[in-house]
Amino acid sequence: MDITVRRASAGDVEILLPLVRAYRVFYGQAPDDAGERRFLSKHLRDETSTLFFASDGARAVGFVQIFESWSTVRLAPVLILEDLFVNPSHRLRGVGRALIHAAVAYARETGAAAMFLETAVDNERAQHVYEREGWQPERSFLKYNAPL
């Protein structure tokens, strides 16, 4: 099976929506056709995120979405790998690895000082993929969430 990875544009919303929906459902969210379309369309149109997707020719089978932030300590941009999802039918075929490689290549091309991500504590499959690709678990900082 040939998998290709390319950067998404605003014209790719419809092909990406099934993946975004499946990703949200994986994390316990109810499908929201209008909200998912609005969110994805806005970020792709306004280029406030960078999204790469893998396809098997006929359909999108995985995606990675990256957001830019800034580090005062490093005086440089840092990237947040916010989302990585591979259709269950295409897992264990190198799709996740290809998407991670695209994200890291993009970080290097753009001169980012660092790239980081977070994943669910019980998502051991994802943790294994990241660690196999050389990512290291954070040991220096704690993450806190504000009560909004």
Protein Blocks (a to p, Z undefined) as FASTA:
>chain_A
ZZddddddfklmmmmmmmmmmmmmmnopacdfklmmmmmmmmmmnopaccddddehjacc
bdcdddddddfklopacdddfbccddfklgonommmmmmmmmmmmmmmnopabdcddddf
klmmlmmmmmmnopacdfkbccddddZZ
